[in-house]
Amino acid sequence: MTPEYDLLIRRGTIVDGSGGAPFVADLGVSDGRIAAIGTLKGGAKEVVEADGLVVTPGFVDVHTHYDGQAIWSKRLSPSSAHGVTTAIIGNCGVGFAPCRKEDHATLVRVMEGVEDIPGIVMTEGLDWSWETFPDFLNALEVRPRDIDIAAYLPHNPLRVYVMGDRGARREVATADDLARMRALAREAIEAGAIGFATDRVKNHLTADKQFVPSYAAATGEIEQIVEGMAEGGGGLIQFVPDIPIPGYQDVLAPLIEISRRTGQPLTFSLATGNDSRYRGADDALNMSEAASRTGPRVTAQVFPRPIGLVFGLELSANPFVLCPSYKQIADRPLDERVALMRDPELRRRLIAEAPEEGHPYTMMARNWAWMFPLTERPNYEPSAADSIAARAKARGVTPEEEVYDLLLQDEGRGKLLVALGNFPDYSLDGVLDLIKHPNAVIGLGDGGAHYALICDASYPTFVLAHWVRDRNGERMTLEVAVKALTSNQAQLMGLSDRGLLRPGYKADINVIDLAALRLNAPYVVNDLPAGGKRLDQGADGYVATFVSGKCIARNGTPTGNFPGRLVRGRQPAPAQSAATNR
């Protein structure tokens, strides 16, 4: 007898992504789509017994930088290890298309500086088998990978493609330049771009310490590009502003006006400082809410734990990286550096030396009050008493001495978390308020970027383990958290064929043991092109993850299936089936 389903998940606790109450049911999949939910009698080619397990839609990560990794790798980890089944690339206005051969180096310098991807990794890993943005989408489409991707048209490559060196030098675009950008934006949307991405962040510098090409681009330039996007069928405007003091009025108002005039929705990155609970976030959310009442939706993207950096001797930065004595040994292999740093005389010198000037990220490496050990069971809501400053005081040593000893743990693999924002009063209470706002979505995981500084793509696991199950204080309900990781993001991106467990929807599914769910510590792997290193992070508790009904990982181990595809543009919701019985 022919099985009725390709996949049958039996008796799982269905959390369907709508925000509705969980319920126990079977779920059947056929031809990559959810076929039925209820008490199902038919057989299947593959059966998953899910008693006591949570069944959710696959997670949608709206802010990643897998633009390069999607070319050179079949696996988009860490994201795919944390239940993500769709990732959006091209964020922050950086990427690799469109691009002529003579401008390859320019875009590599932009990505190296802004997203901390070593130039040699991109030089070795990118085959540049494209020039136009449609060419780039075609290159993505033919490569196998574990999860789905969709792509923004990024502002920086577009500007350099049209203007050449003039664009890289941030000259004002001419009328002809603007007309060409507008036409190319239309072409990109027609080919399958999900939207257009830009940014205005002072710290986003190229590898040679210059502002990126799109920095301070005229509002009129952005509007012309968005008009082209609208002519091509429309999409989402993605924008990264500087964190302004005291409020967001000046930086957001021009983009909100472009959104209103062009009829295109807008999403932007929203962060708070550690020195006050909101630092302008209320202002930004109030503006978003007011704009959404009379025009296209305006949405803030909020990270669900402290915005931070990971420091260590294996990584891009540590508290001694700018000290003269450390620079003398910085290029030595890790084991040699560890042996040298255990010498009492070098220890004395390094602890006493003042750091020199350097990159803004490395200058943050001595923020003792907001620096914490990152252990085997990483704590992303530590107390003030856990800080390096407090630990040093308790031991009667200097912060430099305390952090020196921590770095040398585990043969020099000790790691530190520096909380740069989202953590006022050493609490995530304010972040919860932001997450719950109707004009906010969870995002900013930055997977594929800052390979040796950040490992935030693990945030879906953190949301479920910390915010739903473990937190001391106000939490999220399971159904609200799942909606925040699935349908909220899918609707923001216009991907209405996923994010819900309903008949007809794409069979992107997680089966999770919530009681066993746990984040593991970040660790370094050298699997990038040219042997480049990156931070990776796994998790326990993911029993299975499916993309289009195909299992890509079981109990944390990849299966070798690569069903992920390029998603071209916005996707309509499927016609609703009557095959749900509960």
C-alpha positions in Angstrom: 0.0 0.0 0.0 1.4 3.4 -0.9 2.1 5.6 2.1 -0.3 8.5 2.4 2.4 11.0 3.5 6.1 11.6 2.9 6.5 12.6 6.6 4.2 12.0 9.6 4.9 13.6 13.0 2.8 11.9 15.6 1.3 13.3 18.7 3.4 16.4 19.0 2.5 19.5 20.8 1.7 21.8 17.9 2.7 25.5 18.4 1.6 26.7 15.0 3.1 30.1 14.8 -0.1 32.0 15.0 0.1 32.8 18.7 -2.8 30.5 19.4 -2.7 27.9 22.3 -0.6 24.8 21.8 -2.5 21.5 21.0 -1.6 17.9 20.6 -2.0 16.5 17.0 -0.4 14.6 14.2 1.1 16.5 11.2 1.4 15.0 7.7 3.6 16.3 4.9 3.4 15.6 1.2 5.5 17.1 -1.6 7.2 19.6 0.7 3.9 21.0 2.0 1.9 20.4 5.1 -0.9 18.2 4.0 -3.0 17.7 7.1 -3.0 18.3 10.9 -5.2 16.4 13.3 -5.8 12.7 14.1 -4.2 11.1 11.1 -4.7 7.5 10.2 -2.5 7.1 7.1 1.0 5.8 6.9 4.2 7.6 5.9 7.6 7.0 4.4 9.1 8.7 7.5 7.5 8.8 11.0 8.7 10.9 13.9 7.2 10.1 17.3 6.8 13.4 19.0 5.1 12.6 22.3 6.1 15.3 24.8 7.9 17.3 22.1 7.1 20.7 20.7 6.5 21.0 17.0 6.9 24.5 15.5 7.3 26.2 12.1 10.9 26.7 11.0 12.3 30.0 12.2 12.9 32.9 9.8 16.0 35.0 10.4 15.5 38.4 8.9 19.0 39.8 9.4 22.0 37.7 8.3 25.1 38.2 6.2 25.5 34.8 4.6 26.1 36.5 1.2 29.5 34.9 0.9 28.9 31.7 2.9 25.9 30.9 0.7 28.4 30.8 -2.2 31.2 28.8 -0.7 29.3 26.5 1.8 26.3 24.2 1.7 25.5 24.8 5.4 24.5 28.2 6.8 25.6 27.5 10.3 25.2 28.5 13.1 21.7 29.5 12.0 20.6 26.1 10.7 21.7 24.5 14.0 19.2 26.7 15.8 16.0 25.9 13.9 16.3 28.6 11.2 15.0 27.4 7.9 14.9 30.7 6.0 17.6 33.4 6.2 17.6 36.9 4.6 20.9 38.1 3.1 22.1 41.5 1.8 21.4 43.4 5.0 23.0 46.7 6.0 23.5 47.6 2.3 26.6 45.4 1.9 27.0 42.5 -0.5 28.6 41.3 -3.7 26.2 42.2 -6.5 26.0 44.0 -8.8 29.7 44.2 -9.3 32.2 44.5 -12.2 35.5 42.7 -12.1 37.4 45.9 -11.5 35.4 46.6 -8.4 35.7 43.2 -6.7 38.4 44.5 -4.3 36.3 47.5 -3.4 33.4 45.3 -2.2 35.7 43.0 -0.4 37.2 45.9 1.5 33.7 47.1 2.4 32.6 43.7 3.7 35.9 43.1 5.5 35.6 46.4 7.4 31.8 46.4 8.1 31.2 42.7 8.7 34.7 41.6 9.9 35.1 38.9 7.2 38.8 38.5 6.4 39.6 39.6 2.9 41.5 36.4 2.1 38.4 34.4 3.0 36.4 36.3 0.3 39.2 36.3 -2.2 39.5 32.5 -1.9 35.8 31.7 -1.4 34.0 33.8 -4.1 34.2 32.7 -7.7 32.6 35.9 -8.9 30.6 34.0 -11.5 28.2 37.0 -11.8 28.1 40.7 -12.6 24.5 41.9 -12.4 22.2 41.3 -9.4 20.0 38.8 -11.5 23.3 37.0 -12.3 24.0 36.7 -8.5 20.6 35.3 -7.8 21.2 32.7 -10.5 24.5 31.8 -8.9 22.8 31.4 -5.5 20.0 29.3 -7.1 22.2 26.6 -8.5 24.1 25.9 -5.3 22.8 23.3 -2.9 22.4 24.4 0.8 20.6 23.3 3.9 18.1 26.1 4.3 16.3 28.7 2.1 17.6 32.2 1.5 16.2 35.4 0.1 18.2 38.5 -0.8 18.0 42.2 -0.6 19.6 44.5 -3.3 22.3 46.1 -1.2 23.1 49.9 -1.7 26.9 49.8 -1.6 27.5 47.5 -4.5 24.7 49.2 -6.5 26.3 52.6 -6.0 29.8 51.4 -7.0 28.4 49.5 -10.0 26.7 52.6 -11.4 29.3 55.2 -10.3 32.6 53.4 -10.1 35.3 55.2 -8.2 33.0 58.2 -7.8 30.6 56.1 -5.9 33.3 54.6 -3.7 34.5 58.2 -2.9 30.9 59.1 -1.9 30.5 61.8 -4.6 26.9 63.1 -5.2 25.1 61.0 -7.8 24.2 62.8 -11.0 20.7 62.6 -12.6 22.0 59.9 -15.0 23.4 57.9 -12.0 20.1 58.1 -10.3 18.2 57.0 -13.4 20.5 54.0 -13.7 20.2 53.0 -10.0 16.4 53.2 -10.3 16.4 51.0 -13.4 18.7 48.4 -11.8 16.5 48.4 -8.6 13.5 47.6 -10.8 15.5 44.9 -12.5 16.6 43.4 -9.2 13.0 43.2 -7.8 11.7 41.7 -11.1 14.5 39.0 -10.8 13.5 38.2 -7.2 15.1 40.6 -4.7 13.1 40.7 -1.5 13.8 44.5 -1.1 16.5 47.1 -0.8 19.0 47.6 2.1 21.0 50.6 3.1 22.7 52.1 6.2 24.1 55.2 7.8 26.4 54.0 10.6 29.6 55.9 11.4 31.4 52.8 12.6 30.7 51.0 9.4 34.1 51.6 7.8 35.9 49.8 5.0 39.1 47.8 5.7 41.1 50.9 4.9 39.2 52.9 7.4 37.0 54.9 4.9 33.3 55.5 5.2 31.4 53.0 3.0 30.2 54.2 -0.4 26.6 54.7 0.7 27.4 56.6 3.9 25.6 59.9 3.8 24.1 59.2 0.4 21.4 61.8 -0.3 17.9 61.0 0.7 16.9 61.7 -2.9 19.2 58.9 -4.0 17.6 56.4 -1.7 14.1 57.5 -2.8 15.0 57.0 -6.5 16.2 53.5 -5.7 13.0 52.7 -3.7 10.9 54.1 -6.6 12.6 51.6 -8.9 11.9 48.9 -6.4 8.2 49.9 -6.4 8.1 49.9 -10.2 9.5 46.3 -10.2 6.7 45.0 -7.9 7.7 46.3 -4.5 9.7 45.1 -1.5 10.9 45.9 1.9 13.3 48.8 2.7 15.9 47.7 5.3 17.8 50.5 7.1 20.5 50.6 9.8 20.7 53.9 11.5 23.3 55.1 14.0 22.2 54.9 17.6 21.3 58.6 18.0 21.3 60.7 21.1 18.8 61.6 22.4 16.3 60.2 19.9 15.6 58.8 16.5 13.6 61.6 15.0 16.3 63.0 12.7 17.6 59.7 11.5 14.3 57.9 11.0 12.0 60.7 9.7 13.5 60.8 6.2 13.3 57.1 5.6 9.7 57.0 7.0 8.8 59.8 4.6 10.3 57.8 1.7 8.3 54.8 2.8 5.1 56.8 2.8 5.7 58.4 -0.6 6.7 55.2 -2.3 4.2 52.9 -0.6 6.9 50.5 0.5 7.2 49.1 4.1 10.3 49.9 6.1 12.3 48.0 8.8 15.2 49.3 10.8 17.6 48.1 13.5 16.9 49.3 17.0 19.3 49.1 19.9 19.4 50.6 23.4 22.4 51.6 25.4 23.4 50.3 28.8 23.3 53.7 30.4 19.6 54.1 30.4 16.6 51.8 29.9 15.5 52.9 26.5 17.8 55.6 25.1 15.5 56.7 22.3 13.8 53.4 21.7 10.4 54.7 22.8 10.8 57.6 20.4 11.6 55.2 17.5 8.7 52.9 18.3 6.2 55.7 18.7 7.3 57.0 15.2 6.9 53.5 13.8 3.4 53.1 15.3 2.3 56.5 14.1 3.6 56.0 10.6 2.0 52.5 10.3 -1.4 53.9 11.1 -1.5 56.1 7.9 1.0 54.4 5.6 3.0 51.2 5.0 4.1 49.3 8.0 7.3 50.5 9.8 9.0 47.9 12.0 11.9 47.9 14.4 14.2 44.9 14.6 15.3 44.1 18.2 17.9 41.7 19.4 16.6 39.5 22.3 19.7 39.5 24.5 22.6 41.9 25.1 24.2 43.3 21.9 27.8 42.2 22.5 31.1 41.0 21.3 33.0 37.8 22.1 36.7 38.3 23.0 39.5 35.8 23.4 43.0 34.9 22.4 41.7 32.9 19.4 39.5 35.8 18.2 39.8 39.2 16.6 40.1 41.1 19.9 41.0 40.7 23.5 41.8 43.2 26.3 45.5 43.1 25.4 45.4 43.1 21.6 46.4 46.8 21.4 49.2 46.6 23.9 52.7 46.9 22.4 54.0 43.7 24.0 51.1 41.7 22.8 51.5 43.0 19.2 55.0 41.4 19.3 53.5 38.0 19.8 50.1 38.4 18.1 51.0 36.4 15.0 52.3 33.4 16.9 50.2 30.2 17.1 47.8 30.0 20.0 49.9 27.5 22.0 53.0 29.6 21.6 51.2 32.7 22.8 49.8 30.9 25.8 53.2 29.6 26.8 54.7 33.1 26.4 51.9 34.7 28.4 52.4 32.3 31.3 55.9 33.9 31.7 55.7 36.1 34.8 57.7 38.9 33.2 55.4 39.2 30.1 52.4 38.9 32.4 53.7 41.9 34.4 54.3 44.0 31.3 51.0 43.3 29.6 49.0 44.0 32.8 50.8 47.3 33.2 50.8 48.5 29.6 48.2 50.9 28.3 46.6 50.0 25.0 47.3 52.0 21.9 44.6 53.4 19.5 42.9 50.9 17.2 39.7 49.7 15.6 36.5 50.8 17.4 35.7 47.2 18.2 39.1 46.5 19.8 38.9 49.8 21.7 35.8 48.3 23.5 38.0 45.5 24.9 38.5 47.1 28.3 34.9 47.8 29.3 35.3 46.0 32.6 31.9 46.8 34.1 30.2 45.2 31.1 32.6 42.3 30.5 31.7 38.8 31.7 33.2 35.3 31.5 31.5 33.2 28.8 31.5 29.6 30.2 30.4 26.2 29.0 26.9 27.2 30.0 26.8 30.7 28.6 24.8 33.2 30.6 23.5 36.0 28.5 21.8 37.8 31.4 24.6 38.0 34.0 24.5 40.1 37.1 26.7 43.0 38.0 28.5 40.7 40.4 29.6 38.5 37.4 31.4 41.4 35.7 35.2 41.5 35.4 35.1 44.7 37.5 33.2 43.0 40.3 35.1 39.7 40.2 38.4 41.6 40.3 37.3 43.7 43.3 36.1 40.5 45.1 39.5 38.9 44.6 41.5 42.0 45.5 43.2 42.2 42.0 43.0 44.6 39.1 40.6 43.9 36.2 43.6 43.4 34.0 44.9 40.6 36.3 41.4 39.0 36.5 40.9 39.0 32.8 44.4 37.8 32.0 43.8 34.6 34.1 40.4 34.0 32.4 41.9 34.3 28.9 44.5 31.6 29.7 41.9 29.1 30.8 41.4 26.0 28.7 44.8 26.4 27.1 44.1 29.9 26.0 40.5 29.3 24.8 38.8 31.3 27.6 36.2 33.6 26.2 34.6 36.9 27.4 31.3 38.5 26.5 31.2 42.3 26.3 27.7 43.7 26.5 27.6 46.9 24.4 23.9 47.6 24.6 20.4 46.3 25.4 21.5 45.6 29.0 20.7 48.6 31.2 20.8 47.9 34.9 22.2 44.4 34.1 18.7 43.3 33.1 16.8 42.4 30.0 13.5 43.7 31.3 13.6 46.6 28.8 14.3 44.3 25.9 11.2 42.3 26.8 9.2 45.5 26.5 10.7 46.1 23.1 10.0 42.6 21.9 6.4 42.8 22.9 5.8 46.0 21.0 3.4 45.5 18.0 5.9 47.4 15.7 8.9 45.3 16.6 10.3 41.9 15.5 13.1 39.8 16.8 16.2 39.9 14.6 19.8 41.1 14.2 21.5 37.7 14.6 24.1 38.7 12.0 24.9 35.1 11.0 27.8 35.0 8.5 29.3 38.3 9.7 31.9 39.3 12.4 33.1 35.7 12.2 35.7 36.1 15.0 33.8 38.7 17.1 30.1 37.7 17.3 28.1 34.6 17.6 24.5 35.9 17.8 22.9 33.6 15.3 22.0 31.3 18.1 19.3 33.7 19.4 16.3 31.5 18.5 17.5 28.9 21.0 18.1 31.6 23.6 14.5 32.9 23.1 13.0 29.5 23.8 15.3 28.4 26.6 15.8 31.7 28.4 12.7 33.8 27.7 10.2 30.9 27.8 11.6 28.3 30.2 14.4 29.6 32.5 14.3 33.3 33.2 13.9 34.6 36.7 11.4 37.3 36.2 8.8 38.0 33.5 8.9 35.6 30.7 7.3 35.0 27.3 4.7 32.2 26.7 5.7 29.5 24.3 3.1 30.4 21.8 4.1 34.1 21.8 7.8 33.2 21.5 7.2 30.9 18.6 5.1 33.5 16.8 8.0 36.0 17.3 10.4 33.6 15.6 8.2 32.5 12.7 5.1 34.2 11.3 6.1 37.7 12.6 9.2 37.5 10.5 7.7 35.8 7.5 5.0 38.4 7.3 7.5 41.2 7.6 9.5 39.8 4.6 6.3 39.1 2.6 7.0 35.4 2.7 3.4 34.4 3.4 3.9 30.7 2.4 5.8 29.9 5.6 5.9 30.7 9.3 2.7 28.8 10.1 1.8 25.1 10.6 -1.3 24.9 8.5 -2.3 22.8 5.5 -0.8 24.1 2.3 2.1 25.9 3.9 5.7 25.1 3.3 6.8 22.1 5.4 9.6 23.9 7.3 9.3 22.4 10.8 11.2 22.0 14.1 10.7 19.2 16.5 12.1 20.3 19.9 12.6 18.8 23.3 12.0 22.0 25.3 13.1 20.5 28.6 16.4 19.5 27.1 17.0 22.7 25.1 20.3 24.2 25.9 22.8 26.6 24.3 26.4 25.3 24.1 29.4 27.6 24.5 30.7 29.2 21.3 33.8 27.6 19.9 36.3 28.4 17.1 36.4 26.3 13.9 38.7 26.8 10.9 36.3 25.9 8.1 36.2 29.1 6.0 38.0 29.4 2.7 41.8 29.7 3.1 41.5 28.1 6.5 39.7 31.2 8.0 38.3 30.9 11.5 34.9 31.6 12.8 32.8 31.3 15.9 30.3 28.5 15.8 27.7 27.5 18.5 25.5 24.5 18.8 22.6 23.5 20.9 21.0 20.5 22.5 17.3 19.8 22.2 16.6 20.0 18.5 15.2 16.6 17.8 14.8 17.3 14.1 14.6 20.2 11.6 12.9 19.9 8.3 13.1 22.1 5.2 10.4 21.5 2.6 9.7 18.2 4.4 13.3 17.0 4.2 15.3 16.5 7.5 18.5 18.6 7.5 19.5 17.8 11.1 18.6 15.2 13.7 19.6 15.6 17.3 22.1 18.3 16.4 23.8 16.3 13.7 23.4 17.3 10.0 21.9 14.7 7.8 23.6 15.6 4.5 20.3 16.7 3.0 20.4 20.1 1.2 16.8 21.0 0.3 17.3 24.8 0.7 16.4 27.0 -2.2 16.6 30.6 -3.3 13.3 32.4 -2.6 12.6 34.9 -5.3 10.6 37.8 -4.0 7.5 37.9 -2.0 5.4 34.7 -1.7 1.6 34.5 -1.4 -0.2 32.6 1.2 -1.4 29.1 0.1 -5.1 28.5 -0.4 -6.4 27.2 2.9 -7.2 23.5 3.1 -9.9 21.9 5.2 -7.6 19.1 6.3 -7.2 20.3 9.9 -9.1 18.3 12.5 -8.5 19.1 16.1 
